[in-house]
Amino acid sequence: MTLSPKQLPIWQWTTVVCVLGMVLLTMLWELWLSPLYPGGSWLAAKALIMLLPLRGLLHGRRYTFQWYTMFVLLWLLEGIMRAYAETGMGRWLACLQVAFAVISYTSANLYAKYSRPSILANYQAE
């Protein structure tokens, strides 16, 4: 499969949508749908941490995409752990978090790979 720098906006916006999806999912999950403690918990605050890379992702900063791929692994691991440990609604929400994390990880990697200056220079020379 050959990709080109013309496809960068697709990978950028896929990553941004997944980040926003994980923030919304975390808030809903920890406050209403299946909180660890009745009435919600402070674990919903971890959604605010997920907003840290958002500015760089929106502006297409390659460095942000690179470190984000390491950052999102925390949410992937949490989703896997909770999918294994929880039952019912919590398990389905954890699987959704895993899906968001895998999709955003993949799209961020593709963006970082194809936004390399050497690749962009080759396409501009043609």
Beta strands, then each sheet from edge to edge (+ up, - down):
end
